[in-house]
Each structure stands twice: as structure tokens, then as C-alpha cells.
Amino acid sequence: MIVTPEFLIGAVLGSNGLFVLIQTLINRHDAKKSEIQKDIQQMKATEAIVMYTVFSDKLEKILDKGFADPDDRRDVENMFERYKANGWNGDMDARVQKVYALPTKRIEKGETDEQ
């Protein structure tokens, strides 16, 4: 086999071109993966903020009405578990304890919150 200069140039450029193509594909994949991970982290942060706000509003609503029926207590328990799972602790603990200290009763039609 006779190796011509054109063959050598083609082989060198061809192998480098293939390497560049593979490296480009890997870089795109890594960039896309990194972007997806950032998006997931952002979604988790947003979910945590929304969950905190909903939980806080739920506690305030219960405290304002002055009693916590079994459904309220179940909701608070579930939300409190998620609150702790997010690694938060502090300001909700005291409000949750206040909710658990409230009487348990349902309001029937015709009754008011102030009984």
C-alpha cells in the first residue's frame, strides 16, 4: 500500500474531525444536562416557597376561626411533615402547636364561629 500525502492529510483531518464532532456532542449533552438540573432545582425551590405560603395561610385561617376540626388537623399534620422534610424549622412550630391546642369541633349550618 502506497501512502500518499493526500491520504495522510485526510486521515489526520478525518480523525481530528471525528474527535471534534464527538467532543461537541458530549459538550452539548453535558450543557443540556446541567440546564435540566438547574431547572429542576429552580422548580423545587419554587415548590418549597409555594408550599410554605399555603401552609402559613392554612395555619392563619385555622387560628383566625378559633378551632381545628379533624380535616384541618390532618391537613396541618401532612403539611408539617413536608415542611420538616424541606429542612425548615422555626416559625411554623409555634403556630402548629397553637392549632393543636385549639378545640376540635365542626360548625354546623346556623352556628357561628364564636360559640
C-alpha positions in Angstrom: 0.0 0.0 0.0 1.3 3.4 -1.0 0.7 6.2 1.4 0.2 9.4 -0.4 0.4 12.9 1.2 -3.3 13.3 0.4 -4.1 10.1 2.3 -2.1 11.2 5.3 -3.7 14.7 5.4 -7.2 13.1 5.0 -6.5 10.6 7.8 -5.2 13.3 10.2 -8.0 15.7 9.5 -10.6 13.0 9.4 -9.6 11.6 12.8 -9.4 15.1 14.3 -12.8 16.0 12.8 -14.3 12.9 14.3 -12.8 13.8 17.6 -14.1 17.3 17.4 -17.6 16.0 16.5 -17.7 13.6 19.4 -16.4 16.2 21.8 -19.0 18.7 20.6 -21.8 16.2 21.1 -20.5 15.4 24.6 -20.3 19.1 25.5 -23.9 19.7 24.2 -25.1 16.7 26.2 -23.4 18.0 29.4 -24.7 21.5 28.9 -28.2 20.2 28.4 -27.9 18.0 31.5 -26.6 20.9 33.5 -29.5 23.1 32.2 -32.1 20.5 33.2 -30.5 20.1 36.7 -30.7 23.9 37.1 -34.4 23.8 36.0 -35.2 21.1 38.5 -33.5 22.9 41.3 -35.5 26.1 40.4 -38.7 24.1 40.3 -38.0 22.6 43.7 -37.3 26.0 45.2 -40.5 27.4 43.7 -42.5 24.4 45.0 -41.0 24.9 48.5 -41.9 28.6 48.5 -45.5 27.9 47.4 -45.8 25.1 49.9 -44.6 27.4 52.7 -47.1 30.1 51.7 -50.0 27.7 51.5 -49.1 26.1 54.9 -48.7 29.5 56.5 -52.1 30.7 55.1 -53.8 27.4 56.3 -52.5 27.9 59.8 -53.6 31.5 60.0 -57.0 30.7 58.7 -57.5 28.0 61.3 -56.2 30.2 64.1 -58.5 33.0 63.0 -61.6 30.8 63.1 -60.6 29.6 66.6 -61.0 25.8 66.2 -59.4 23.0 64.2 -61.7 20.2 63.0 -60.2 16.7 62.2 -59.8 17.6 58.5 -57.8 20.8 59.5 -55.6 18.8 61.8 -54.9 16.1 59.1 -54.0 18.9 56.6 -51.7 20.5 59.2 -50.1 17.2 60.0 -49.4 16.5 56.3 -48.1 20.0 55.6 -46.0 20.0 58.7 -44.3 16.7 57.6 -43.5 18.3 54.2 -42.3 21.5 56.0 -39.8 19.4 58.1 -38.8 17.3 55.1 -37.7 20.6 53.3 -35.4 21.1 56.2 -37.2 24.1 57.7 -37.7 24.6 61.4 -38.7 27.5 63.5 -41.5 29.9 62.8 -44.2 27.3 61.9 -43.6 25.2 65.1 -45.2 27.6 67.4 -48.2 28.1 65.1 -48.7 24.4 64.7 -48.7 24.0 68.5 -51.4 26.7 68.7 -53.5 24.9 66.2 -53.2 21.6 68.2 -54.2 23.5 71.3 -57.5 24.7 69.7 -60.8 22.9 70.4 -62.0 20.3 67.9 -65.5 20.9 66.7 -67.3 21.3 63.4 -69.5 24.2 62.6 -73.0 23.1 61.5 -75.3 25.3 59.4 -76.7 28.1 61.5 -73.9 28.0 64.1 -71.3 30.8 64.3 -67.6 30.7 64.8 -68.0 32.4 68.2 -69.6 29.6 70.3 
